[in-house]
Amino acid sequence: MAAKTPAAPAAQTTQKEYRTISNVKGPLVFVQKTHAVGYGELVQLRLPNGQTRRGQVLDTSGKHVVVQVFEGTTGIDNDKTTVKFLGETIKFGVSKNILGRVFSGAGAPIDGGPEIIPDDYRDIIGAAINPYSRASPHDFIQTGISTIDGNNSLVRGQKLPIFSGSGLPHNDIALQIARQAKVRGTDEAFAVVFAAMGITNEEAKKFMGEFERTGALKRAVIFQNLADDPAVERLLTPRLALTAAEYLAFDLGMHVLVIFTDVTNYCEALRQIGAAREEVPGRRGYPGYMYTDLASLYERAGNIKGKKGSVTQFPILTMPGDDITHPIPDLSGYITEGQIVISRELHRKGVYPPINVLPSLSRLMNAGIGGHKTRDDHKKVSDQCYAFYAEGRDLRGLVAIVGKDALSSRDLQVLDFAELFENRYVRQGRDEDRSIEDTLDLGWELLATVDEKLLTRIDKKTIEQFHPKYKKAGTPVKAH
């Protein structure tokens, strides 16, 4: 720690207001310790011109306290700026009236509406759900997007990140999910908490325009941290969002979908703070504790035994250089239950949403599909489509070398299936909300273009029940 100790003790100006700043570095202020302070404790700084700024204790040792200042450190004077420790942590005032409201990344209302009258104040640090208290996720959430619902199904209480890249339409996909997500077969209250971190003003206007256009705002709580806002505020935004989500879920009994965009901006803020503290960097300069920090966010998703509501997370992160082995997607993959991967190749082809089902995965999919949850044929259709598409993608490389004439009849059918799969199953409109039945029926329609004997991942009974050929002919299902 590079804090400088003053030559003589600074004077105490009031009972709890001190002039003990020893160094200012980036967004951090190093303060000579005067009394015991707690981690995360709120701090008020008063500048020589009378302006006040807020901060938070980031670290405390025997001699010094490190304070991160939310509004930036410009103008802070070592000798004349006073520091006051407030003795409490950051809390967010919660109420059912937060629905339909827009807040800054620091939790202040910015939509011009009235002040929120809180029913309670909650500490934003929160905690991961106790493993003993967790209930296993098992209820299907319909997003209306075929590549997610059909092949990488989301269930209540899951954390399923979207791995994207710069310039890809991950925000459009997030907005579509926010508009369309619903729990099937129930009229239970469903809400969306949308936390935007480090976004541009243009993106913020787009988000708000879409929420207002579609009417999704009335069931949403939005937190916006803009690119020109202080980086340290980015560390608060997801915690504020999760505090709001936990209140809606576990106090009001709602099912809440939390969408973060962009987790990469959050991690960059972590790296900036770590550099200012002169910490020993980990992989690619990110702090060594980034795994723990991300886990403290992701693990706040889930269901609690005996509680009606749930918190489901859809974190979005852009992979620098489209590198899936980069520390941010790599660590996120370890903590979460799968990933949805956005494909630059599909995007270049003009396919929306450009979701590549091959590297995508939902580890909890099997718990939320089949029977009364979706349909009996769901898993089988998904597996068969996946197998044909993977093989068809490989055959494209072979065609580039030997040409189509060298392919067998079977290979030609699979090659054509891959093209149809991208253009009819993966591709859909930005406002197209497909039910799971529509998605599965479309899957069968594509599978019907391939000889029935090649459907090796689907049993005969299921084929006779759902295959368009038998449905059209009205052939009765045989007893087995």
C-alpha positions as CSV (number, residue, x, y, z in Angstrom):
1,M,0.0,0.0,0.0
2,A,1.5,3.3,-1.1
3,A,-0.1,5.6,1.5
4,K,2.1,8.3,2.9
5,T,2.2,9.0,6.6
6,P,2.0,12.7,7.5
7,A,4.8,14.2,9.4
8,A,2.5,15.3,12.3
9,P,-0.9,14.0,13.4
10,A,-3.7,16.0,11.7
11,A,-6.2,17.9,13.7
12,Q,-9.6,16.6,14.7
13,T,-12.2,19.0,13.5
14,T,-15.4,17.6,15.1
15,Q,-16.3,14.5,17.2
16,K,-16.2,12.2,14.2
17,E,-14.8,14.4,11.4
18,Y,-11.1,14.1,10.7
19,R,-8.4,15.6,8.5
20,T,-6.3,12.5,8.2
21,I,-6.1,11.9,4.5
22,S,-2.6,10.7,3.7
23,N,-2.8,10.0,-0.1
24,V,-5.2,10.1,-3.0
25,K,-4.8,7.6,-5.8
26,G,-7.3,7.1,-8.7
27,P,-10.8,6.5,-7.1
28,L,-9.2,5.7,-3.7
29,V,-8.4,7.8,-0.7
30,F,-6.0,6.5,1.9
31,V,-6.9,7.7,5.4
32,Q,-4.8,7.5,8.6
33,K,-6.7,5.3,11.0
34,T,-8.2,7.1,14.0
35,H,-10.6,4.5,15.4
36,A,-12.0,1.1,14.6
37,V,-14.0,1.1,11.3
38,G,-15.8,-1.8,9.6
39,Y,-15.4,-3.2,6.1
40,G,-18.0,-1.6,3.8
41,E,-18.7,1.2,6.2
42,L,-20.1,4.4,4.6
43,V,-17.9,7.5,4.6
44,Q,-18.7,11.2,4.0
45,L,-16.0,13.5,2.6
46,R,-16.3,17.2,2.8
47,L,-14.2,19.2,0.3
48,P,-12.8,22.7,1.0
49,N,-15.6,24.3,-1.1
50,G,-18.3,22.7,1.1
51,Q,-19.2,20.0,-1.4
52,T,-19.8,16.5,0.0
53,R,-19.0,13.1,-1.5
54,R,-19.8,9.6,-0.5
55,G,-17.4,6.7,-0.1
56,Q,-17.1,3.2,1.3
57,V,-14.4,1.5,3.3
58,L,-12.7,-0.9,1.0
59,D,-10.0,-2.1,3.3
60,T,-8.8,-1.4,6.8
61,S,-5.5,-2.3,8.5
62,G,-3.7,-1.4,11.7
63,K,-2.7,2.1,10.5
64,H,-4.7,3.0,7.4
65,V,-8.2,2.8,6.0
66,V,-8.8,2.7,2.2
67,V,-11.9,4.5,1.0
68,Q,-13.3,4.2,-2.5
69,V,-15.1,7.4,-3.5
70,F,-18.2,7.0,-5.6
71,E,-18.2,10.4,-7.2
72,G,-14.5,10.5,-8.0
73,T,-11.6,12.1,-6.2
74,T,-11.0,15.3,-8.3
75,G,-10.6,18.3,-6.0
76,I,-9.9,16.3,-2.8
77,D,-7.2,18.1,-0.8
78,N,-5.1,16.1,1.6
79,D,-5.0,18.8,4.2
80,K,-8.4,20.5,4.0
81,T,-10.8,17.7,3.1
82,T,-12.4,16.1,6.1
83,V,-13.5,12.5,6.5
84,K,-16.4,11.3,8.5
85,F,-17.1,7.6,9.2
86,L,-20.9,7.1,9.4
87,G,-20.9,3.8,11.2
88,E,-23.2,2.0,8.8
89,T,-23.1,0.1,5.5
90,I,-24.8,0.9,2.2
91,K,-28.5,0.0,2.3
92,F,-31.2,0.1,-0.3
93,G,-34.7,1.1,0.6
94,V,-37.1,-1.6,-0.7
95,S,-40.8,-1.4,-1.3
96,K,-43.3,-2.9,-3.8
97,N,-43.3,0.5,-5.4
98,I,-39.8,0.0,-6.8
99,L,-41.5,-1.9,-9.7
100,G,-41.7,0.2,-12.8
101,R,-38.9,2.5,-11.5
102,V,-35.5,3.5,-12.9
103,F,-32.5,4.0,-10.6
104,S,-28.9,5.1,-11.1
105,G,-26.1,2.7,-10.5
106,A,-25.9,4.0,-7.0
107,G,-29.6,3.4,-6.2
108,A,-31.0,6.9,-6.6
109,P,-34.3,7.3,-8.6
110,I,-33.6,9.0,-12.0
111,D,-36.9,8.6,-13.8
112,G,-38.5,11.8,-12.4
113,G,-40.9,9.9,-10.3
114,P,-41.6,10.4,-6.6
115,E,-39.2,9.3,-3.9
116,I,-39.6,5.7,-2.8
117,I,-41.0,5.4,0.7
118,P,-39.2,2.2,1.9
119,D,-40.9,-0.6,3.8
120,D,-37.4,-1.7,4.9
121,Y,-33.7,-0.9,4.3
122,R,-31.6,-3.9,3.2
123,D,-27.8,-4.2,3.2
124,I,-26.7,-4.5,-0.4
125,I,-23.7,-6.8,0.4
126,G,-26.1,-9.6,1.0
127,A,-25.0,-13.3,1.1
128,A,-25.1,-16.4,-1.0
129,I,-28.0,-18.6,-0.2
130,N,-27.2,-21.3,2.4
131,P,-26.8,-24.6,0.5
132,Y,-28.9,-26.4,3.2
133,S,-31.8,-23.9,2.6
134,R,-31.6,-24.2,-1.2
135,A,-34.4,-25.9,-3.1
136,S,-33.4,-27.6,-6.4
137,P,-34.4,-25.6,-9.5
138,H,-37.0,-27.5,-11.6
139,D,-39.6,-25.1,-13.1
140,F,-39.3,-24.2,-16.8
141,I,-39.1,-20.6,-17.8
142,Q,-40.2,-19.8,-21.4
143,T,-38.1,-17.1,-23.0
144,G,-39.8,-17.3,-26.4
145,I,-36.4,-18.0,-28.1
146,S,-36.2,-21.4,-29.7
147,T,-32.4,-22.0,-29.2
148,I,-32.8,-21.3,-25.5
149,D,-36.2,-23.0,-24.8
150,G,-35.6,-26.0,-27.1
151,N,-31.9,-26.7,-26.6
152,N,-30.7,-24.9,-23.5
153,S,-33.8,-24.6,-21.3
154,L,-33.8,-22.1,-18.4
155,V,-35.3,-23.1,-15.1
156,R,-36.3,-21.0,-12.1
157,G,-33.4,-20.3,-9.7
158,Q,-30.8,-21.0,-12.4
159,K,-27.8,-18.7,-13.3
160,L,-27.3,-19.0,-17.1
161,P,-24.8,-16.5,-18.5
162,I,-24.7,-15.2,-22.1
163,F,-21.2,-15.3,-23.6
164,S,-21.0,-12.7,-26.3
165,G,-18.4,-10.5,-28.1
166,S,-18.0,-6.8,-29.0
167,G,-20.6,-5.7,-31.6
168,L,-22.9,-8.7,-31.3
169,P,-26.6,-8.2,-30.4
170,H,-26.5,-9.6,-26.9
171,N,-28.4,-6.5,-25.6
172,D,-31.2,-7.1,-28.1
173,I,-31.4,-10.7,-26.9
174,A,-31.5,-9.5,-23.3
175,L,-34.3,-7.1,-24.0
176,Q,-36.2,-9.8,-25.9
177,I,-35.9,-12.2,-22.9
178,A,-36.9,-9.4,-20.5
179,R,-40.1,-8.8,-22.6
180,Q,-41.0,-12.4,-23.2
181,A,-39.9,-14.4,-20.2
182,K,-42.8,-16.1,-18.4
183,V,-43.5,-19.1,-16.2
184,R,-45.9,-21.4,-18.1
185,G,-49.2,-22.6,-16.7
186,T,-49.3,-20.2,-13.8
187,D,-50.5,-16.7,-13.0
188,E,-47.8,-16.2,-10.4
189,A,-46.3,-12.7,-10.3
190,F,-43.1,-12.4,-12.5
191,A,-40.7,-9.5,-12.5
192,V,-37.5,-8.5,-14.2
193,V,-34.6,-6.7,-12.6
194,F,-32.3,-5.2,-15.2
195,A,-28.8,-3.9,-14.2
196,A,-26.8,-2.1,-16.9
197,M,-23.2,-1.5,-16.0
198,G,-20.9,0.8,-18.0
199,I,-23.3,1.3,-20.9
200,T,-23.3,4.3,-23.2
201,N,-26.0,7.0,-23.2
202,E,-27.2,5.7,-26.6
203,E,-27.6,2.2,-25.2
204,A,-29.4,3.5,-22.1
205,K,-31.9,5.4,-24.4
206,K,-32.4,2.2,-26.4
207,F,-33.1,0.1,-23.3
208,M,-35.6,2.6,-21.9
209,G,-37.3,3.0,-25.3
210,E,-37.8,-0.7,-25.6
211,F,-39.1,-1.2,-22.1
212,E,-41.6,1.7,-22.6
213,R,-42.6,0.6,-26.1
214,T,-43.5,-2.9,-25.0
215,G,-45.0,-2.1,-21.6
216,A,-42.4,-4.3,-19.9
217,L,-41.3,-1.4,-17.7
218,K,-44.4,-1.9,-15.4
219,R,-43.0,-5.2,-14.1
220,A,-39.3,-4.2,-14.2
221,V,-36.8,-2.5,-11.9
222,I,-34.0,-0.9,-13.8
223,F,-30.5,0.2,-12.5
224,Q,-28.3,2.2,-14.9
225,N,-24.6,2.8,-14.5
226,L,-23.4,4.8,-17.5
227,A,-20.0,4.6,-19.1
228,D,-19.1,8.1,-17.8
229,D,-20.2,7.4,-14.2
230,P,-17.5,6.5,-11.7
231,A,-16.1,3.0,-12.1
232,V,-16.5,2.3,-8.4
233,E,-20.2,2.8,-8.7
234,R,-20.2,-0.2,-11.1
235,L,-19.3,-2.4,-8.1
236,L,-22.5,-1.3,-6.3
237,T,-24.9,-1.7,-9.3
238,P,-25.3,-5.5,-9.4
239,R,-25.5,-5.7,-5.6
240,L,-28.3,-3.1,-5.5
241,A,-30.1,-5.1,-8.3
242,L,-29.8,-8.3,-6.4
243,T,-31.0,-6.7,-3.1
244,A,-34.1,-5.5,-5.0
245,A,-34.6,-9.0,-6.6
246,E,-34.3,-10.8,-3.2
247,Y,-36.9,-8.5,-1.7
248,L,-39.3,-9.1,-4.6
249,A,-38.7,-12.8,-4.5
250,F,-38.5,-13.8,-0.9
251,D,-40.6,-11.1,0.8
252,L,-43.3,-10.5,-1.9
253,G,-43.2,-14.1,-3.3
254,M,-42.5,-13.1,-6.9
255,H,-40.4,-15.0,-9.5
256,V,-37.6,-12.6,-10.5
257,L,-35.3,-12.7,-13.6
258,V,-32.2,-10.7,-13.1
259,I,-30.3,-9.6,-16.2
260,F,-26.8,-8.1,-15.9
261,T,-25.1,-6.3,-18.8
262,D,-22.1,-6.2,-19.0
263,V,-20.3,-8.3,-16.4
264,T,-17.0,-7.5,-18.3
265,N,-17.4,-3.8,-17.4
266,Y,-17.9,-4.8,-13.8
267,C,-14.7,-6.9,-13.9
268,E,-12.8,-4.0,-15.5
269,A,-13.8,-1.8,-12.6
270,L,-12.5,-4.5,-10.2
271,R,-9.2,-4.5,-12.1
272,Q,-9.0,-0.7,-11.9
273,I,-9.5,-0.7,-8.1
274,G,-7.0,-3.4,-7.7
275,A,-4.4,-1.5,-9.7
276,A,-5.0,1.7,-7.6
277,R,-4.4,-0.4,-4.4
278,E,-1.2,-1.8,-6.0
279,E,-2.4,-5.4,-5.4
280,V,-0.5,-8.3,-6.9
281,P,-2.4,-9.0,-10.2
282,G,-3.7,-12.4,-11.2
283,R,-4.4,-13.6,-14.7
284,R,-4.3,-10.8,-17.3
285,G,-4.1,-8.2,-14.6
286,Y,-7.4,-9.0,-12.9
287,P,-7.4,-9.4,-9.1
288,G,-6.8,-12.8,-7.7
289,Y,-10.1,-12.6,-5.8
290,M,-12.2,-12.1,-8.9
291,Y,-13.5,-15.6,-8.7
292,T,-14.7,-15.1,-5.2
293,D,-16.2,-11.7,-6.0
294,L,-18.2,-13.0,-9.0
295,A,-19.4,-16.0,-6.9
296,S,-20.7,-13.5,-4.3
297,L,-23.0,-12.2,-7.1
298,Y,-23.9,-15.4,-9.0
299,E,-24.6,-17.4,-5.8
300,R,-27.4,-15.1,-4.8
301,A,-29.6,-16.8,-7.4
302,G,-31.8,-19.7,-6.5
303,N,-34.8,-21.0,-4.6
304,I,-35.2,-21.2,-0.9
305,K,-37.1,-24.0,0.8
306,G,-40.4,-22.7,2.2
307,K,-40.3,-19.5,0.2
308,K,-42.6,-19.0,-2.7
309,G,-40.4,-16.8,-4.9
310,S,-37.2,-17.4,-6.8
311,V,-34.2,-15.4,-8.3
312,T,-33.0,-16.5,-11.7
313,Q,-29.9,-14.8,-13.3
314,F,-29.0,-14.1,-16.9
315,P,-25.6,-12.4,-16.7
316,I,-24.3,-11.1,-20.0
317,L,-20.6,-10.8,-20.6
318,T,-18.6,-9.8,-23.7
319,M,-15.5,-11.9,-24.2
320,P,-12.5,-9.8,-25.1
321,G,-11.3,-10.9,-28.5
322,D,-14.1,-13.5,-28.6
323,D,-11.8,-15.6,-26.3
324,I,-13.9,-18.1,-24.3
325,T,-10.8,-18.9,-22.2
326,H,-10.5,-15.3,-21.0
327,P,-10.6,-15.1,-17.2
328,I,-14.1,-13.5,-17.1
329,P,-16.0,-16.2,-19.1
330,D,-13.7,-18.9,-17.8
331,L,-14.4,-18.2,-14.1
332,S,-18.1,-17.4,-14.8
333,G,-18.4,-20.9,-16.4
334,Y,-17.1,-22.5,-13.3
335,I,-19.6,-20.8,-11.0
336,T,-22.8,-20.8,-13.2
337,E,-24.9,-23.7,-14.6
338,G,-24.0,-23.5,-18.2
339,Q,-23.7,-20.8,-20.9
340,I,-25.5,-19.4,-24.0
341,V,-22.8,-18.6,-26.7
342,I,-23.4,-15.8,-29.3
343,S,-21.9,-16.7,-32.6
344,R,-20.1,-14.1,-34.7
345,E,-20.3,-16.4,-37.8
346,L,-24.2,-16.6,-37.5
347,H,-24.3,-12.8,-37.0
348,R,-22.3,-12.2,-40.2
349,K,-24.9,-14.4,-42.0
350,G,-27.6,-12.1,-40.8
351,V,-29.2,-14.7,-38.5
352,Y,-30.9,-13.3,-35.4
353,P,-30.6,-14.3,-32.6
354,P,-27.1,-15.7,-33.5
355,I,-27.0,-18.3,-30.7
356,N,-24.7,-21.2,-31.4
357,V,-26.3,-24.3,-29.8
358,L,-23.2,-26.4,-30.1
359,P,-21.0,-24.8,-27.4
360,S,-24.0,-23.6,-25.4
361,L,-25.2,-25.6,-22.4
362,S,-27.8,-25.6,-19.7
363,R,-26.8,-28.0,-16.9
364,L,-30.2,-27.8,-15.3
365,M,-32.2,-28.4,-18.5
366,N,-33.2,-32.0,-17.7
367,A,-34.7,-30.8,-14.4
368,G,-37.1,-28.4,-16.1
369,I,-38.4,-30.2,-19.2
370,G,-40.6,-33.2,-20.2
371,G,-44.1,-34.3,-19.1
372,H,-46.3,-31.6,-17.7
373,K,-43.5,-29.1,-17.7
374,T,-43.0,-28.9,-21.4
375,R,-43.6,-32.0,-23.5
376,D,-42.6,-35.6,-23.5
377,D,-40.6,-35.3,-26.8
378,H,-38.6,-32.3,-25.7
379,K,-35.3,-33.9,-24.8
380,K,-35.4,-36.3,-27.8
381,V,-36.1,-33.6,-30.3
382,S,-33.4,-31.4,-28.8
383,D,-30.8,-34.2,-28.9
384,Q,-31.6,-35.2,-32.5
385,C,-31.5,-31.6,-33.8
386,Y,-28.2,-31.0,-32.0
387,A,-26.7,-34.2,-33.5
388,F,-27.7,-33.4,-37.0
389,Y,-26.7,-29.8,-36.8
390,A,-23.2,-30.7,-35.4
391,E,-22.7,-33.3,-38.1
392,G,-24.0,-30.8,-40.8
393,R,-21.5,-28.2,-39.6
394,D,-18.7,-30.7,-40.0
395,L,-19.9,-31.7,-43.5
396,R,-19.6,-28.1,-44.6
397,G,-15.9,-28.3,-44.1
398,L,-15.7,-31.5,-46.1
399,V,-17.8,-30.0,-49.0
400,A,-15.2,-27.2,-49.2
401,I,-12.5,-29.8,-49.9
402,V,-14.2,-32.5,-52.0
403,G,-17.4,-30.9,-53.2
404,K,-21.1,-32.0,-52.7
405,D,-20.8,-34.7,-55.4
406,A,-18.7,-36.8,-53.1
407,L,-21.3,-37.0,-50.3
408,S,-23.7,-39.8,-49.7
409,S,-27.5,-39.4,-49.8
410,R,-27.5,-39.4,-46.0
411,D,-24.8,-36.8,-45.8
412,L,-26.7,-34.6,-48.2
413,Q,-29.8,-34.8,-46.1
414,V,-27.9,-33.8,-42.9
415,L,-26.1,-31.0,-44.7
416,D,-29.5,-29.6,-45.9
417,F,-30.8,-30.0,-42.3
418,A,-28.1,-27.8,-40.9
419,E,-29.0,-25.0,-43.4
420,L,-32.7,-25.3,-42.5
421,F,-31.9,-25.4,-38.8
422,E,-30.1,-22.0,-39.0
423,N,-32.6,-20.3,-41.3
424,R,-35.8,-21.5,-39.7
425,Y,-35.2,-22.7,-36.2
426,V,-32.3,-20.4,-35.0
427,R,-33.5,-17.4,-37.0
428,Q,-36.6,-15.6,-35.6
429,G,-37.9,-12.1,-35.3
430,R,-36.9,-9.7,-32.6
431,D,-40.5,-9.5,-31.4
432,E,-41.3,-13.2,-32.2
433,D,-42.4,-15.0,-29.1
434,R,-42.5,-18.7,-29.7
435,S,-44.2,-21.0,-27.3
436,I,-42.3,-24.3,-26.5
437,E,-44.9,-26.1,-28.5
438,D,-44.2,-23.9,-31.5
439,T,-40.4,-24.6,-31.1
440,L,-40.8,-28.4,-30.8
441,D,-43.3,-28.5,-33.7
442,L,-40.8,-26.6,-35.8
443,G,-38.1,-29.0,-34.8
444,W,-40.2,-31.9,-36.0
445,E,-40.9,-30.1,-39.2
446,L,-37.2,-29.9,-39.9
447,L,-36.6,-33.5,-38.8
448,A,-39.3,-34.6,-41.3
449,T,-36.9,-33.5,-44.1
450,V,-34.6,-36.4,-43.1
451,D,-35.4,-40.1,-43.6
452,E,-37.2,-41.5,-40.6
453,K,-34.7,-44.3,-40.3
454,L,-31.9,-41.8,-39.5
455,L,-33.7,-40.5,-36.4
456,T,-31.6,-42.7,-34.2
457,R,-32.0,-40.6,-31.0
458,I,-35.8,-40.8,-31.0
459,D,-37.7,-44.0,-30.1
460,K,-40.4,-45.4,-32.4
461,K,-43.3,-44.5,-30.1
462,T,-42.3,-40.9,-29.9
463,I,-41.9,-40.7,-33.7
464,E,-45.3,-42.2,-34.3
465,Q,-46.9,-39.7,-31.8
466,F,-45.3,-36.5,-33.0
467,H,-43.8,-36.9,-36.5
468,P,-45.7,-34.8,-39.1
469,K,-46.1,-37.8,-41.4
470,Y,-48.1,-39.7,-38.8
471,K,-50.0,-36.7,-37.6
472,K,-51.0,-35.8,-41.2
473,A,-52.0,-39.4,-42.0
474,G,-53.9,-39.7,-38.7
475,T,-52.1,-43.0,-38.0
476,P,-52.9,-44.2,-34.4
477,V,-50.1,-44.7,-32.0
478,K,-49.2,-48.3,-31.5
479,A,-49.2,-49.8,-28.1
480,H,-45.8,-50.8,-26.8
